[in-house]
């Protein structure tokens, strides 16, 4: 019998009755959250449990929500059970002032580069990572470019013609 979202939810609620919350199913993918201090315990349980078998880390990334005070950064883990062909999404949030989250490289080796990339672009400090340093940007960079801390474009630029970008008074195609 195939593993269902309801079975996964029940197993998580049995093991972590108060800690795992926020269950949703956007587009059929079970999504849930836990405090960042429990990310290792939850992920190790999902990996080791003989019924769940989430032993493949599909991706790890982050999202910046500047309006959520104290929970500005969210780390998102996508896991895959290859036996039953089921995917889930697990989230933990952290404060932007102290963005510490435990590394999961001891559970999923693929997390090594994914955590480095997430650090590089969002500044999340993966505590215990074996080589946490920038992977795509230069080491001298003193900011994290995917955070929503900067305007998308410089409003004072004079070297662009707004009409060529579809903005402005005239319609280019008429």
C-alpha positions in Angstrom: 0.0 0.0 0.0 1.4 3.4 -1.0 2.4 5.9 1.6 -0.2 8.8 2.0 0.1 12.3 3.3 -2.2 11.4 6.2 0.0 8.5 7.2 3.1 10.7 7.2 1.3 13.3 9.2 0.1 10.8 11.8 3.6 9.3 12.2 5.0 12.8 12.7 2.3 13.7 15.3 3.0 10.5 17.2 6.7 11.2 17.4 6.5 15.0 17.8 3.0 15.8 19.2 3.5 19.4 20.0 6.6 20.4 18.0 5.6 19.6 14.3 2.9 22.0 13.2 1.5 23.9 10.2 0.4 21.0 8.2 -0.8 22.0 4.7 -1.0 20.3 1.3 -0.3 22.8 -1.4 -0.6 21.1 -4.8 -0.8 17.8 -2.9 2.6 18.0 -1.3 2.5 17.6 2.5 4.2 20.7 4.1 4.9 21.2 7.8 7.1 23.1 10.2 9.1 22.6 13.4 11.3 24.8 15.6 14.8 25.2 14.1 16.3 23.5 17.2 14.5 20.3 16.1 15.5 20.1 12.5 18.0 17.3 13.1 15.7 15.2 15.1 12.8 15.6 12.7 15.0 14.9 9.6 16.7 11.9 11.3 13.3 10.5 12.1 12.1 10.9 8.6 15.2 9.3 7.3 15.4 6.3 9.8 11.7 5.5 10.1 11.0 2.1 8.4 7.6 3.3 7.2 8.5 6.8 6.0 12.0 6.2 4.4 12.7 9.8 3.3 16.3 9.1 2.4 16.7 11.4 -0.5 17.2 15.2 -0.1 15.8 16.7 -3.3 16.7 20.3 -2.5 17.4 22.7 0.3 16.9 26.4 -0.1 15.8 29.5 1.8 13.2 32.3 1.6 13.4 35.8 3.1 10.3 37.2 4.6 11.3 40.7 5.8 7.9 41.4 7.3 8.0 38.4 9.7 9.8 39.9 12.7 12.0 37.3 14.4 11.3 34.7 11.7 12.6 36.5 8.6 14.5 33.5 7.2 13.0 30.1 6.4 15.0 27.1 5.4 13.0 24.7 3.2 13.9 21.0 2.8 12.3 18.9 0.0 12.6 15.2 0.8 11.7 12.2 -1.4 10.8 8.7 -0.5 12.1 6.8 -3.5 10.3 3.5 -2.6 6.8 5.0 -2.5 7.6 7.9 -4.8 6.3 10.5 -2.2 7.7 14.0 -1.7 7.3 16.3 1.4 8.3 19.8 2.3 9.7 20.6 5.8 10.4 24.2 7.0 12.2 25.8 9.9 12.4 29.6 10.5 15.2 31.7 12.1 15.8 35.2 13.1 17.9 37.3 10.6 20.0 38.7 13.5 21.2 35.2 14.5 20.5 32.9 11.5 21.8 29.7 13.0 20.4 26.3 11.9 22.1 22.9 12.5 23.7 21.4 9.4 22.2 18.2 8.1 25.3 17.0 6.3 25.6 14.0 8.6 22.2 12.8 7.5 22.2 13.8 3.8 25.6 14.2 2.2 23.9 16.2 -0.7 23.2 19.0 1.9 26.9 20.0 1.8 26.8 22.1 -1.3 23.1 23.1 -0.9 23.8 24.5 2.6 26.9 26.4 1.2 24.7 27.9 -1.6 22.0 28.8 0.9 24.6 30.5 3.2 26.1 32.3 0.2 22.8 33.8 -0.9 20.9 34.2 2.4 23.5 34.2 5.1 22.1 31.3 7.1 24.8 29.9 9.3 24.6 26.1 9.2 26.2 25.2 12.6 28.5 22.2 12.3 28.9 22.4 8.5 32.3 21.0 7.6 33.2 23.8 5.1 30.7 26.6 5.3 32.0 29.3 2.9 30.8 31.0 -0.2 30.4 28.8 -3.2 29.3 31.0 -6.0 30.0 34.6 -4.9 33.3 36.1 -4.0 34.5 35.7 -0.4 34.9 39.5 -0.1 31.2 40.0 -0.6 29.8 41.6 2.6 26.1 41.0 1.9 23.7 38.2 0.9 22.2 39.0 -2.5 18.9 37.0 -2.3 17.7 38.9 0.8 15.0 41.4 0.1 17.0 44.3 1.6 17.7 46.3 -1.5 15.4 47.9 -4.2 15.1 45.9 -7.4 16.4 48.8 -9.5 18.0 52.1 -9.0 15.3 54.8 -9.4 17.9 57.5 -10.0 19.3 55.9 -13.2 19.1 58.1 -16.2 20.7 55.7 -18.7 17.5 53.7 -19.5 14.4 54.5 -21.5 11.3 53.3 -19.6 9.4 53.0 -22.9 11.8 50.3 -24.0 10.9 48.3 -20.9 7.2 48.5 -21.4 6.8 51.4 -18.9 5.8 54.9 -19.9 3.2 56.9 -21.8 3.3 55.4 -25.3 2.4 51.8 -26.3 5.3 50.4 -28.4 3.1 48.0 -30.3 0.5 50.6 -31.6 
